[in-house]
Amino acid sequence: MIYHYDRLWPNHPFVFHIPYQEVGGTDTKRIKYFPSPPDIKGTVLHLLAEIDDEEWIYWCVDDKYPIQLPTDKVASLISHAMRSPHIDGLLFCRCRATLSSPWFTLHPHKTKNLFGDVYLERKTWSQIWIHQILRAKVLRHLFKHLPDHIPSAKAMDDLKDEVPKLPEHRLFVTEKNYAVFGESTRKGDITQNCYESIVEAGIELPEWFQQPTGEYVTLGKL
């Protein structure tokens, strides 16, 4: 994932916080390693522990990676959102439920930024796992209210919907899509697109990722 951000967006502003249990790495200007609990709820809350509620973070779970990013546009959207006191989250990849089921996932009203980009306000947690900017309080609220025992990453798709999204946590998605992401795995197996991406990058495949599913799974279309 980080490889692709560096490749697509060489001057990106992010410092990636990487949790680990046993094997960490060497910190750099763009990567910081944090010893963390083994469970995902504990890990996320640990990473958020020293971050103020109003601080912005770029939420990017590593089971997805960028394939296409119009970086100048994305940078402009992020910059505007971070200067907007009424925005607590902005997703610039409109896909799946926010695209196919707007009656369920989005409020009907629209708003525009100074450059004419249209934002739609989200009323559910749909697409919360896709890379996006969020204020820390949004993620902290979500993960604090998830159960302590989460049987699998897949289970979080349903568990998140049992946590009320606070109306004062205002999350938006751009009406137009500005990103394409790939999914790395399906049910624990590496997707075909991720496998080919790793091979093309010359990255050594882990022993448990030698056999791809044959399935291409991407999010968003430009």
LINMOCOR-V164205 format. One record per residue. N is the residue number from 1. RES is the residue in one small letter. PHI is phi in whole degrees, -180 to 180 (NA if undefined). PSI is psi in whole degrees, -180 to 180 (NA if undefined). OMEGA is omega as a letter, one per 30 degrees, with the letter a starting at -180 (NA if undefined). Layout:
n = [N:N]
res = [RES:RES]
phi = [PHI:PHI]
psi = [PSI:PSI]
omega = [OMEGA:OMEGA]
This chain:
n = [1:2:3:4:5:6:7:8:9:10:11:12:13:14:15:16:17:18:19:20:21:22:23:24:25:26:27:28:29:30:31:32:33:34:35:36:37:38:39:40:41:42:43:44:45:46:47:48:49:50:51:52:53:54:55:56:57:58:59:60:61:62:63:64:65:66:67:68:69:70:71:72:73:74:75:76:77:78:79:80:81:82:83:84:85:86:87:88:89:90:91:92:93:94:95:96:97:98:99:100:101:102:103:104:105:106:107:108:109:110:111:112:113:114:115:116:117:118:119:120:121:122:123:124:125:126:127:128:129:130:131:132:133:134:135:136:137:138:139:140:141:142:143:144:145:146:147:148:149:150:151:152:153:154:155:156:157:158:159:160:161:162:163:164:165:166:167:168:169:170:171:172:173:174:175:176:177:178:179:180:181:182:183:184:185:186:187:188:189:190:191:192:193:194:195:196:197:198:199:200:201:202:203:204:205:206:207:208:209:210:211:212:213:214:215:216:217:218:219:220:221:222]
res = [m:i:y:h:y:d:r:l:w:p:n:h:p:f:v:f:h:i:p:y:q:e:v:g:g:t:d:t:k:r:i:k:y:f:p:s:p:p:d:i:k:g:t:v:l:h:l:l:a:e:i:d:d:e:e:w:i:y:w:c:v:d:d:k:y:p:i:q:l:p:t:d:k:v:a:s:l:i:s:h:a:m:r:s:p:h:i:d:g:l:l:f:c:r:c:r:a:t:l:s:s:p:w:f:t:l:h:p:h:k:t:k:n:l:f:g:d:v:y:l:e:r:k:t:w:s:q:i:w:i:h:q:i:l:r:a:k:v:l:r:h:l:f:k:h:l:p:d:h:i:p:s:a:k:a:m:d:d:l:k:d:e:v:p:k:l:p:e:h:r:l:f:v:t:e:k:n:y:a:v:f:g:e:s:t:r:k:g:d:i:t:q:n:c:y:e:s:i:v:e:a:g:i:e:l:p:e:w:f:q:q:p:t:g:e:y:v:t:l:g:k:l]
phi = [NA:-63:-55:-72:-64:-64:-74:-80:-139:-57:-104:-59:-92:-85:-117:-81:-100:-110:-81:-152:-106:-121:-115:-97:-163:-95:-64:-131:-64:-112:-136:-126:-103:-131:-63:-141:-63:-76:-88:-70:-63:-62:-63:-65:-65:-66:-66:-88:-55:-100:-104:-64:-53:-87:-73:-86:-131:-100:-86:-142:-68:-82:-87:-133:-148:-75:-110:-136:-143:-75:-63:-62:-68:-62:-62:-66:-63:-63:-61:-65:-61:-70:-98:-106:-65:-90:-108:-115:-170:-139:-108:-110:-115:-93:-157:48:-65:-71:-101:-87:-132:-62:-62:-97:-100:-127:-75:-74:-79:-122:-137:-119:-88:-65:-99:90:-71:-93:-110:-115:-84:-89:-112:-132:-85:-52:66:-70:-87:-82:-60:-169:-96:-144:-74:-58:-63:-68:-67:-61:-62:-60:-75:-62:-99:-77:-65:-64:-100:-116:-65:-162:-62:-61:-62:-67:-59:-86:-62:-62:-74:-87:-98:-62:-83:-66:-63:-77:-89:-94:-109:-128:-134:-69:-62:-97:-82:-129:-159:-127:-118:-108:-92:-83:-139:-135:54:87:-104:-72:-73:-63:-65:-69:-58:-66:-65:-66:-63:-63:-78:76:-88:-69:-78:-60:-58:-84:-116:-80:-116:-75:-78:85:-104:-98:-127:-129:-125:90:-137:-100]
psi = [-51:-38:-43:-35:-43:-35:-46:-28:73:-31:28:155:7:147:112:129:114:117:151:160:-48:-42:109:-143:-172:126:144:-175:-26:-5:129:134:138:119:132:162:160:-23:152:-38:-49:-38:-50:-44:-34:-44:-28:-9:-40:11:129:148:-38:-4:144:141:156:108:111:90:141:11:5:156:149:139:-44:131:116:89:-36:-42:-45:-42:-39:-43:-44:-44:-44:-45:-40:-16:4:110:-20:0:132:-5:144:125:129:12:99:114:176:-127:-32:-17:-44:-25:58:-28:-27:-35:-17:150:155:-23:157:154:154:147:-177:-19:5:2:135:130:141:133:134:139:0:180:7:134:24:-18:-7:151:132:167:141:149:147:-32:-29:-50:-39:-43:-47:-51:-29:-30:0:154:154:-36:115:111:-29:163:-38:-35:-23:-23:-40:-39:-35:-33:-10:-7:120:132:121:133:-27:-12:96:112:140:160:144:141:-38:145:139:21:154:126:152:147:138:-35:160:116:39:-6:146:134:160:-41:-39:-42:-49:-35:-43:-44:-44:-35:-10:22:138:130:133:154:-35:2:28:-22:106:163:-19:0:133:122:111:161:124:152:136:NA]
omega = [a:l:a:l:l:a:a:a:a:a:a:a:a:l:a:l:a:l:l:l:a:a:l:a:a:l:l:l:a:a:l:a:a:l:a:l:a:a:a:l:l:a:a:l:l:l:a:a:a:a:a:a:a:a:l:l:l:a:a:l:a:l:l:l:a:l:l:l:l:a:l:a:a:l:l:l:l:a:l:a:a:l:a:a:a:a:l:l:l:l:a:l:a:a:l:a:l:l:a:a:a:l:a:a:a:l:a:a:l:l:a:l:a:a:l:l:a:l:l:a:a:l:l:l:a:l:l:a:l:a:a:l:a:l:a:a:a:l:a:l:a:a:l:a:l:l:l:l:l:a:a:l:a:a:a:l:l:a:a:a:l:l:l:l:a:a:l:l:a:a:a:l:l:l:l:l:a:a:l:l:l:l:a:a:l:a:l:l:a:l:a:a:l:l:a:l:l:l:a:a:a:l:a:l:l:a:a:a:a:a:a:a:a:a:l:a:l:a:l:l:l:NA]
